[in-house]
Amino acid sequence: MRARKRDWIDIGLVAFTVLFFTFMLAPIIVVVVVSFTSAGYVAFPIPGWSLKWFANIFAYQPFVSALKVSIGVAIAATLLSCLIGVPACLYLARSRRAWASAVMTFLLSPLSMPMIVIGFASLFFLSWLGIGISFTALLITHTVVCLPYVIRTVAGVYAGLPSAYEEAAAILGADPARVFWHVTLPLIRPGIMAGALFSFLTSFDNLPISYFFASASTGTLPVVMLSYLENQFDPTIAALSSLQLLMAVIALLIVDRVYGIDKMTVAA
């Protein structure tokens, strides 16, 4: 009786897993397939195959300009997040002072706040400072939401490392700069790589914050895609979404080839 009950539980778990992955993957598969349709409208199943909607992406100049802006702000926000986040983690992760935990919580707080609230508040605050709607304002707000990913991954790695490695290097005569470059940095590299990847993807795909700072020169790809959908509903957006998915997959494959996704997963 128990064996039969266990079999039913196993069947139920398998069925639930299959349904869960089907629910998650089916919309993505439909979008990818629709991006290759020969029809001039969105429909599934598709009547035929064509690459014309991918060509339409590069023929529509606002998409090309927005792609450049998105890549530029994502790279810059990721670099700034690493430059700010790594030193902060090295100081706060092992600190036993009472305020260190409060500062760490504050740096991670954007993860628990709605991005639309951050974007709305940032627009008013940066406008009050005189920055207004500009690439600088866009970069600042993207850095704010990207920074917690670097903080969380690097702090998790650094806090779990024995301090004996750095102490041994210092005892052997290495100055703080050499200790960091030759000992600490190689050890926390998985956390930095994981945080940088999450930061880039978060910035590149961000819509709620980017929408508040959109202009002719600062419109990111998600904002332009939303604007395009308001006026047209053709498979161009599906093709562009497929390209974004391909970029994310390629980035993961490159990182896995160079460093290893398994190490990044452990770090995160």
Secondary structure, 3 states (H helix, E strand, C coil): CHHHHHHHHHHHHHHHHHHHHHHHHHHHHHHHHHCCECCCCCCCCCCCECCHHHHHHHHCHHHHHHHHHHHHHHHHHHHHHHHHHHHHHHHHCCCCCHHHHHHHHHHHHHHHCCHHHHHHHHHHHHHHCCCCCCHHHHHHHHHHHHHHHHHHHHHHHHHCCCCHHHHHHHHCCCCHHHHHHHHHHHHHHHHHHHHHHHHHHHHHCCCHHHHHCCCCCCCCHHHHHHHHHHHCCCCHHHHHHHHHHHHHHHHHHHHHHHCCHHHHHHHC
